[in-house]
Amino acid sequence: MTDAPSRTRIAVASLVGTAIEFYDFYIYGTAAALVLNAAFFPELDKTAGNLAAFSTFAVAFLSRPLGSAVFGHWGDRIGRKSMLVVSLLLMGLSTVAIGLLPGYAAIGVAAPVLLVLLRFTQGFGLGGEWGGAALLATEHAPPGRRGLYAMFPQLGPAVGFIAANGLFLILGATLTDAEFGSWGWRLPFVASLLLVLVGLYVRVRIAETPVFRQAMDQRRIARVPFAGLIRHQWRRVLLGAGAMTVTYTLFYTATTFCLAYGTATLGIPKTTMLALTMIGVVFMGAGIAVSALVSDRLGRRRILMAGVAVAIGWGLVMFPLMETRSVVLVGVSLAGALGLMGLIFGPMGAYLPELFHTEYRYSGASLAYSLGGVLGGAVPPLVATALQGGGFGTMAVGGYVSAMAVLSLLCLAALPETAGDPM
């Protein structure tokens, strides 16, 4: 086991890395809700343009399982550290390129085509990010403290989201709508380059995990980890993905869809919605910290099932709260959804890695996480926009959130407790 300063560096590296990666991902979701339909799909009507923008958002979720398979293979073959550096570079540089990409007015149909390609690359990189960061934390953790260590990569998304939304909030308050739509939305993407450089500095200084080093010393490295994963633990991949689904559904419904719906349909000012979302993410961060810490004492599965059970009911009340147009009640709706997401997301940093053997842990944890994103992250903004635009109303959207929570609850019921298992 590493010494105390080294463990501190591991915590910082896993937090900073996921914060940077998710900052990149979230600025795209915010831009998709606010401006990308006009910049890249101006020939479409409002609803079709929103669907097209959210479809490009979904592309990155579809490429994430492929990235998980590739990064997982090499992460299980040659180590966690090197894959974390590559994934950071791949996603970060793709994000900067999106910020520099000319719009439809400048290069025509090539603009949305290149946007889709860059989004695919972004998602491919993120497919290898979370699994590596979670393993970096859990495989360094002492017995009985994996929930604590895994809390740090789980907090990264909250930090990244606050940074992303905070920057958009500043831009929205200081720029006119015309300036923001013309060039202001690009600044957060270009600013990602500085964050990538910081992340690289932290990650090149970390050590390989002791669990993986031991596996190498004992020659327990699989030749084709993905094949072994599918042969021996495919059921846990699918159940883990289903368990993750509700976290994505809660998050992207409460942020990406609700941001577009609150501003365009309910008439709530953009800066107000961004501020309320940021407050909600503070609740998310608190939920992550509390549930991750408690899971070391009470077990992962018990905490996860309790949070998912409450999410089933919250899906049915979040949109009636939104419909009031009251700033306070809209804030309660978003804080409740994001707080519950945090409660469920917190233990997942330890739970998914614990489900898989060392020989294919990177592949298994990454693939389960990414497949959950396809159903829970790519689909909700599309389904919610289609339901709301098709006249079904927002209660149907809330019903969809509850249905995804039921799916996650059933998957968790079929999975074992893992908190006491050795890595």
Secondary structure, DSSP 8 states (H G I E B T S, - for coil): ---HHHHHHHHHHHHHHHHHHHHHHHHHHHHHHHTHHHHH-TTS-HHHHHHHHHHHHHHHHHHHHHHHHHHHHHHHHT-HHHHHHHHHHHHHHHHHHHHH---HHHHTTHHHHHHHHHHHHHHHHHHHHHHHHHHHHHTTS-TT-HHHHHHHHHHHHHHHHHHHHHHHHHHHHHS-HHHHHHTGGGHHHHHHHHHHHHHHHHHTT----HHHHHHHHTT---SSHHHHHHHHHHHHHHHHHHHHHHHHHHHHIIIIIHHHHHHHTS---HHHHHHHHHHHHHHHHHHHHHHHHHHHHH-HHHHHHHHHHHHHHHHHHHHHHHHT--HHHHHHHHHHHHHHHHHHHHHHHHHHHHTS-GGGHHHHHHHHHHHHHIIIIIHHHHHHHHHHHTT--HHHHHHHHHHHHHHHHHHHHTS---TTS--
